[in-house]
Amino acid sequence: MPSGVPTVWLLGVVILAFMATFACGRSPMGAASAAGMSTRTTADTATATTKPTDAGSGTGGQSGTGPTIETVTNTTTDTTTATTSPADAGSDASNSGEDSRVSPDSAGGDATVAGEGGDARDGTAATETGSAMPDGPLAKDAPSNADGATDTGAAPPPDTGADAATSDGSKRADSELSPDGALRDAPVGGDAGRLPDDTGTAGDGSSTTPPRSLSKVSAGWNHTCGLRNDATVTCWGDNQYGQSAAPTGAFMRVGAGWNHTCALQVDGSAICWGYNGFGQCATPTGTFTEITAGEEHTCGLRVDGSATCWGDNSSTQSTPPAGTFVQISAGEMHTCGLRADGSAACWGDNFYGQSTPPTGAFTQVSAGGNHTCGLRADGSATCWGADHFGQSTPPAGAFTQISAGLDHTCGRQSDGSIACWGANYYSQSTPLAGAFTQISAGGEHACGLRSDGTAACWGYNLYGQATPTAGPFTQISAGEAYTCGLQANGSVSCWGDESAGQTSPPAGPLAQISAGTAHTCGLRADGSAACWGDNDFGQSTPATGAFIQISPGGEHTCGLRADGSVTCWGWNANGQSSPPAGSFTQISAGGYHTCGLQPGGSVACWGYCAYGQCTPAPGTYTQIAAGNAHTCGLRADGTVACWGRNDSGQSTPSPGAFIQISAGGVRTCGLRADGSVSCWGDNPDGRFTPPPGIFTQISVRDSHVCGLRIDGFANCWGDLITPDP
């Protein structure tokens, strides 16, 4: 946890251990334990075309970057501008070697995206369950493993378990805005990081015109969601409970809670996803005009103005008073509503006085962690409840919208600038400069919407909640705890773990990219290779000359030349960087082995082979994908055959025909001709069950899977963790 965080929050880690039980529509979740040996796995994918596109191999021992530190229990509320009708407020996966030879149709390297998910309000941070190590590599001398253990031997240690997946939690925030674009509140967690403007650029603000702008943004505890102008929802950040895995469809409202997200569909019906331990995702029937997600409860306004709440009611936060409301905002353990006469009514926890509003008329209310703020007709802000960080002591001046987060509050001023007050240990109260049309304060981060529809965020960013997703992409590739995407103009956008520089691509356009365990490689238009990130074994120092495909694995990289020969560099303790002579049409670098597809459709593999991952099943193949300790091949008839380690069913493919496959960690996924995805292998609590939708490419890693949709945007599922750089 970053320095400066109150040590008392560490108590939350213990509490959070009891929370990993239910997810909306899912059975209790548990973190997969890894008994594997190595620390990274890769998975590569390639579409089955006349010439294989990127096949991502995954080495995926993921290092746990899950939420280990946040323990704040406050939730944040959403705020909307005072209008006639207030609007609703609102991975880590290790992948090595995804061969990234993509055809123009963008089928190819795998990649993980952290961003299509839910908006969370305030809540507590999730705890991370550990770092997983890939199975079966030879021990290497040089650098120590990610878990701190130094490898010293030359023989592969016995692999005893599956790669572990980390888990994390997120917080909530209701963030809906009124028709004029004023947003309601939403708490988000934040650490000095600003979000790129939904264009995939870095948080420094240098972004290009957004490919698809947002009309609303809602910051939750450790995740954020945005409503696009085309009425679809995109989320980024923590996804331990699926709170960032937004469903498909058209929506008019979105609100992120602690570990769940809710939205209103265009017909007014409510739908929620994420943690459901208290029934906060069990939406009642009927039509709503506004929805707001709190810590463990959800509230909505019906067409007649009455309030309906569901979920946790331990503090009566889900028992609204009689009467009608024009706006509603759910906080951590309390809820507030605005009546037609401007008076505020609050119910639920009142330990700090957060449910005892002052008299007088308001134009908007926003319920945060243990405090509430309201906006008066003259634009002045009034707050009540906990004030130990100054979150209830607003500055003088006029505001057009207000949003209460966990322990901080932000307000939008008449010139569009943002002013924040309260806790600032993650710079969550130090807004970015410039004009905004909406603001949403989350757990420990905040996000603002600019006039061009791009999002900018600041504050705590452990899970990438302050880094909105980019796109559209022509190719995506998932690394161990980071993701990279290739845009149509050749620019590369990466997000996630930056510990080895793997998310800092070089300048200049690239024609193809592929993310490995902790290093990334790309090919330029002239075929020359560029690699960046971890280089302990020379895996990021490419050979000279031109290549037509490149595939980074665990700590090695292989490239395919135009004459069909293969050149590899990096770690070679198991012979994974010593390809045989001969001609190949596609290559896929796994954790500690590499496989190549030969002109006649036969497969040759080399490197660490203790689990049979180098002994292909008989047959003719059109694509191969090497995982950590297993390999899969796509046959000409579209069926899949796998060989190697199968303790989690990763080598027992689903029946039917596929057009692309991707192997990583202890699972494999295949893309069918109709754009649907099927996965097999480890699937704790259903977290790796693919969402509905039409995809053009998939990328599998140890702890998450990403798919590229037909609109060019990425959607990921599993344990999406974006570690603190």
N, C-alpha and C positions, 0 to 999 in steps of 0.2 A: 504494500500500500504506500502510496506517495507520502512523503514526510509532511507533517503539519496536520494530519488527520487526527481528531480527538481519539485518544487511546481507548476511551470508553466504548467506541464503536466496535472494538474487537469482540465485545460481548455478543455482537450480532452474529458472529460466525457460528457460535454455538446454537443460537436460535434458528439460524437458517438451515442447520442440519436437519431440523424437523420439518422443514417446508417442502423438501423435494419429494412430494408425494403425488400430487394430482395435477393433471394438465387438462384443459378443456377438451373433452372428447377423448381423453387418453387415460390409461391406467397409471398408477403411481410410477414415477420415474426414479431410476437409480442410476448412478454414474457407473459406467462400465469400468471394471478394474482391469488393469493391464498387467499381465505377467510377462509381457514380451521382453526381448532383450535389448533391442536397439532403441534409439530414440527417435527415429523418423521413419515414416513410410511414404511411399509415393504412389500415385495412381494416375495412369494416363488414359486418355480417351482419344479416339479418332473416329471420324465418321467413315462408314464404309462407302467409299466412292471409288471411281476409277483409279484414283491415286489416293492412298490413305491420307486422311487429314490427321490432325494432331491426335495422337493417342496419349493420353496422360497416364503416366504411371504414377502410382502413389506410394510414397513411403510414408507411412503415416504415423509414426509415434507422435502423438501430439503432446506438446508440452502444455501442462495445464495453465491456462491463463485465465481461468475462471475467476469468478468473484470471490476473492478471499477476504476482502477487506471491508466491504461496506456493511455497516450495521445500523445505519440510521433507520429509524422506524417511521419517520414522517412521510406523509404522502404529499403530493402537491395538488393544487387545484387548477382548474382552468379558468380563464377569464375571457370575457367577450366584451366587445365595445358596447357602450351603451347605445343601443339603437332601439327602434320601436319594438323589435323582437330580438333579444340577445341571442347570439348564436351559441352553439354548443362548444364548450371548451374541450378542449381536448384532453473461427474459427478456426474454431481452432482446429484445424485439422491439419495433420501433417501430410503434406503431399509432396512427394518428391517426384520428380521426373514425370511430368505429364508431357508426353511428347506433344509438341505443339505444332504440328504441321497441319495447318488448316487450309481447307480449300476456300474459294471465294464465298461459298455459302455459309461460312463461319462454323463449320463443324470442326471440332478439333480439340485443342487442349482443354483440360479441365480447369476449373477455376472456381474459387468460392467467392461468393459475394456476401457481404455482411449486411446487406441492407435491405431486404425487402421484408419488412416485418411490422411490428406494431409500435405504437406510441405509448410510452408508459408515463404514468403520473408519478407521484412520489412513491417511494417505497424503500425497502432496504435493498442493499446490494446482495448479489448472490454469492454463494461461496463456491470456490472451485474445488474440485475433488481430486485433483492430482494430475500428474503428467504421465502420459502413456509412452511406452517405448515400443518401437517396432519390433517385430519378431525376427529372431534369428540371425543377426549380422555377426560377422567376425568382429572380435574386439580390435580396436585400433589403438595405436600408441599416440601420440599427439594429444589433441584437445580432449578434454573430459566430456562426458555425456551431458545432455541437458539436465539430467537429474543430479548432476554434481559428481557422479561416480566416474573415475578415470579408467578407461579401458587400457589394459596392459597386454593382453594376450594376442596371439595370432590366430587362435582357433575360435570358431563361433560358439558362444555360450549357449547352453540348451534353452530353447525357447519354451516358455511354460504358459503363456497366456496371451489373451487377445489384447490388442491395443486399447488403452484406456481412453475414455472420453471425458473431458472435463465438463462441468456443469456450471451454470451461473444463473443469477437472478436478475430481475430488473425491476424498475419502479414505475409508478404510474403517473399519468397526468391527463387531465381532461383537456382537450384542446380542440374545440370546435369554434368556428367563427361564424359571425352573423353574415347576412348577405352582403354587407359592405366590406367584408374581409377582415373584420375585427376578430381576433382570436380569443378563445377563452383560455383558461389557464391550463398548465400542465407542468408538473414538476419533472425535472430531469436531473440526472446526476452529471456532474461535469468537472473535468479536470482541465486545466489550461489547454484546451484544444479547440480550434474553431473549425467548424464544418465547412467543407468546400461547398460551394453553392450548387449542390445537386448536379454538378457537372463532372464530379470525379476529381476535381483539382484538389490540391492540398489545402489544409485549413488555413493557409496564409491569405487566402482571399483571391488568389490569382486564378480566376475561373473563366471559362469561355461561356458563350451563350448556352443556356441550358437546353438540352434536347427536348425535354418535356418539363414544363414548369409546374410548380405546385400552387394550389389555391389556399391551402391551409397546412399548418404544421402543428404537431402535438408532441411535446417532450415528456417522456415518462421517467421512470426511475433510472433504468440503465438501457432504455431503448427509446427510439423516436419514430414517429410515423408522419407521413405527409399524404395529403389528398391531392392527387394530380388534377389538372384541368380536364382530363378525359374521364374523371370520376373513379379512377382506379386508386388503390392505396399502396404505398410503398413504405416499408419500415426498415430500420437499420439499428444495430446494436445487439444487446443481449437477447438470446433466443432459447434459453434453457428450457422454458416451458412452452415454446412455440409462440410466444407473444409477438415475435417479429415476423412470423410466417403468415402474412396477410392472405386471405382467400381471394380468389378471383371474383370479378363482378363489378358492378357500378355502385358507388356509395355517395352519400351527400354529407355525412358527418363521420368523424373518427376521433376517438379519445383513448389515450393510453393510460393504463393504470400501473399498479406496482409490478405485477408479473402477468398481467393480462391486458388485452386491448379489445375495445368494442367499437362498433361502427353501425351507422344506420344505412340501410340499403335505400335505393331510390323510392321504393314503395313504402318506406317508413318502418319496415320491420327491423328488429335489432339482431345483430350477430356478434358474438364474442369469441375470442380464441386466446389460448394461453393457460395459465394456472387456474384450476377450478376447484381447489380444495374446500372452498366455502360456498360453492354454487354461484360464484360471481359471473360465470360464463353461461349459466343456465337461463337464457333469456326468456322472459315471458312472451306470450303472443300479444298481438295488437300492433297498433301504429303509434310511432313516437315522432316527435319533432326535434328532440335533442337528446343526447346521451352523454354521460360522463362517468369515467371509471376511476374509482378510488383505490385504496390499498387492497382490500379484499372484498369490496362491494361495488356495485354499479347502480346508477340511478338514471332514469329517463323521464322526460316530460311527454305526456300524451297530448293528443290533439285538443282535448278539453282543458289542458293546462294542469291537470292533476299530476302528481309525482308518484312514480312507482320505483321501488328499490329492491334489489335482490343481492344475496351473498351474505357476508358476515354481518351479524346484527348484535354482536356482543356488547356494543355501547349504544345500541338503538340507532346507529347510523343508517340503518335500512328501514326505519320506521318514520316516514315523513308525516308531518302534520296535515290535517285536512286543509282544503282550500286549493287555490290555483296559483301557478307560478308562471313567470315569463322567462326565467333562466334558472339553471341549477348547476351546482358545482360540487363534486365529491372530493373530499380531502382524505387524509390518512384514516382517521377514525370518526370523522364528522362530515356532515353535508350541509350546505347552505343553499337557499333558494331566494330568488328575488320576486316579489309580488308585483302586481300591476301598478300599485300605488307607490312603488319604489322602496317599500320597507323590506328589510331582510329578515329571514327566519332561518335559524340553524338548529340542527338536532344531532345527537350523538355525543361523543366524548367532549367534556367541557372542563377538563382538569386545569387547563391554562386560560379558560375563559374564551376559547376559540368559538364556542357555540352561543355566546352571549353578545349579539351585535348591538352596537349603539343605535340610538334612535335617529330618525331622519331618513331621507330618501336617498337611494343609490340608483345608479344606472347600470351597474355591473357588480357582481361579487365573485370572489375567487377563493376557494378553500385550499389551504396548503397543508403542511405537515401538522403542526399544532397551532397554526395561526390562520387568520382569514383577513382578506383585504377587500375593501369596497371602493368604488369610484363614485364620487358625487357629481351632481349636474354641472358644477362649476369646474370640473376636472380635477379637483383635489382628491387625494387618496387618504383613506382612513383605514387603519388596520387594528386588529385586536387579537389577543391570545398571547402565545409565547413570544418573548422578545429578547431572549438571551444572546442572539447574534445581531440584534437590531433589525430583524426581519419585519417587525411591526412598527418601525419608526420611519415612515416615508419622508422623503425630502419635500420641501415646498415646491410649488409649481403645479402646472396643469398637465393632466394625462388624458389620453384618448382610449387607453386600454390598460388593464393591469393583470398580472399573472403571478400567483403565489406558488412558490416551489416548496421544497422540503424545509429549508431554513433560510431561504432568501426570497426576495420578491423583485420583480421587474415591471417596469411600466413604460409604455410607449408615449412619447411626448408629441405635441402638436406638429413639430417639424420632422417627425419620423424617427428621431434619435431615441435611444434606449437608455434608461437610468435604472440601475439595480441597487438594492441595499440588503444588508444581512450578511450571512456567512459568505466568506470569500476565499476559503482555504484552497479551493480548486480554481480560483478566478471566475467562479460562476456569477459573481456580482461585478465583473469587469467586462462590460459588453463591448462588442466590436463597434468601430465607428461607422457612420453612414446612416442612411434612412431605411426604415423598415415599415412594412404595412401591418405586421402582426408580430406578437411576441408570445413565447410559451416557456415558462420556467419549469424545469423538471426537478429531479432529486438533487443533483449537484451540478447541473448544467442547464443551459438555456439555449433556445433556438429562435431565430428571427427569420421572417419571410421578407425578402426584398421585393421591390416593385416589379422586377422582371420574373418573379416566380421562383427564384433560387433561394435556397436555404443557407443560412450561416449560423454556426453554433459555437459556443465557447463553454469552458468548464471541464468537468471530469469526463474522461474519454476512454476508460479502460476497455469498454466493450464496443467502442466505435460509435457510441450513441451521439457523439458530437461530430461525426463524420458521415454526412449523408451519402447515399449511394450515387454512383456516377452512371453514365450510360447515355445513349445506347452504345452497345459494344458489338463488335464483329466476332470477338472471341473472348472467352474468360478462362482463367487458369487459377486453380486454388493451390496455395502452398500450405506449409504446416500450420501456420497461425496467421496467415495473411492471404490476400487475393490480388490478382492483377487482371485488368481488363484492357483489351485493345480496341481503340475506337477507329472509325472509318478513315480518319485523317492520319492514322499511324501513330498517334500519341498513345501513351500508356498511362493508365491510372492505377495505382496500387494503394491498398489500405491494410492496416493490421500491424503485426509485429515488425518493428524496424530495428531490432536489436543487432542485426548483422548488415543492415543497409539493403535488405532484400526488397524493400518497398520504395527505393529511390532509384528509379530507372534513369539511364543516361539520356542526354538530349538527343533529339533527332528521331525521325519516324522509324517505326519497325513494321515488318510485314507479318510477323508471327511472334508469339510469346509462349513461354512455358515456365511454370513455377515449380521448383523443387522443394526440398525440405526447408532450407533457409537460404536458398539462392535462386535467382531467376535468370533465364536466358531468353534472348530474342534474336531473330534474324532480320538483317537489314535488306533493303531491296536488292543490293548487289550480292546477297547470300552470305556476307560476313556475319559472324556471330558476336553478340555482345552479351556479357553476363555480369551480374552484380549481386552482392550479398556475401554470404559466408564463403571464404576462400581458404579455409584451413588446409585443405588437401589439394588446392589448385583447381577445384571444380568450377571456379568463376574466372579462370584464365583460359579462354578457349583457344583451340588450335587455329592456325591461320588458314586462309583459303575460304572457298565458298561452300555453303551447305544448302540443302533443300528442305531439311527438317532438323529440329533439335529437340532433345529430350533430357532434362535434368532429373536425376534420381536422388537417392539419399545424400551422398557426398561425392557423387560423380556425375558426369554429363557425357552424352553421346550425340554425335551429329552424323547425319546421312548426307553424303555427297552425291552430285549429279551422276557420277559413274556407278553408283550403287554401293560404294565402299563405305565403311563405318569407321569413324575416328572417335575415340573416347579420351577423356582426361579426368583427373581427380583421383579419389581414393580407389586403390586397386588391390586391397589385401585379399579379396576373394576372387580376383580375376574379372571383376565386373567391368573393368575398363580395358580389357584385352579381347577385343572382338575377333572372331575367326575370319579367315580370308573368305572372299566370295562377294556376291552381289546381293543387296537387300532393297526392298521397296518401302519399308517402314521399320522404325525402331521404337522401342519403349523401354525406358530405364526405370527399374523398380527400386526397392529399398537397397538391396545388395546384389541384385542380378539384373541382367539386361536381356531382352529378347528382340529378335529381328525377324521380319517377314521376308521370305525369299521369293524371287520372281514366280516360281511355280505354285506359290501358296503354302509352301512348307515353312515350318518355324524352327529357328535355331536359338538357343538360349545359352548364356554363360554367366559365371559368377557363383554366388552362394546358392547351393541347390539342395540343401538338407531336407527340405519338405517336398521335394519333387517338383518344385516350381520351374525347373529347367527341362523337364521331360514332358513335352507336349503330347496331348492326345492325338491319335492319328487323324488325318483329314487334311483338307485344303482350306486355307483361311484367307480372308480379305482384310482383316485388321486384328491387331493384338494389343493387349493392355496388361502391363506388368504392375502388380500391386506390391505389397510389402513382402509376402511370402507365398503368393499365389499368382497365377497368370491365367488370363482368359483370352480366347480367340473367337472371332466372328467368322462363321463359315459362309460360303457363297449363297447358301439357301436362307441365310439370316439367323440360323440357330447358333447357340453359343456353347462352347465347350471350355471347361476350366480345369486346371490341374494345380497341384501344390497343396498348401495348408488349407484345411477345410473344417477346423474346429468350430467355426461359427456359421458354417453353411455358405461361406463366401465362394466356394468352388462348386456349388450346386445351383446352376443357373435356373431361372424361371423358364418355363416352356414358351414356345412361340418364336416369332421372328423379330429381329432387331436390325437397326441400321447403324448403330454406334454403341460401343461399350466403354466403360471406364471402371478401373479397379483401383481400390485404395484401402489401406488398413485391413479391416476384417469384413469388408463388404464390396459388392460389385453392383453396378447399375447399368441398365441398357435402355437405349432410346428406340422406340418403335416407329414405324412409318407414319403413324397417325399423330406423332408428336408426344405421345404419352410416355411415361417413364416407369419402369419396373426395377426394383432393387431386391437383392438377396444377400443374406449374411446377417451379421449382428444388427439387431434393431431394438435396442432397449426402450421399452415403454412406447414403441411406435414412433419414436422421434425421427426415424429415417424412412418413414412411409412417405413417398413422394406426394406432393400436392397435385390437385388437378390442374389441367392447363396444357397448352401446346408448347413444346420446347424444340429448339433446333440443335442444341448441344448440351451435354452433361459432363460434369467433372466430379469425381469422387475422391474424397480424402478420408483420413482416419476418423475424424469427428464431424464431418458435415459433407453435404452434397450440394452442388450448385448446378442450376440449369439456366440456359440462355433462352429466353422466351422469343416468340416471333417478332415482338416489338423491339428487340435488341436489349432489353433490360434483364438483369439477372435475378433469380429467385433461389434462395438457399434454404436448406432445412437440415435438421440435426442439432448438434451442439455448436451453435454459432458463437464463437468467442473471438473478440478482437482485442488481443492483449495490449496492455499499456506499453507503448514504445519506450 
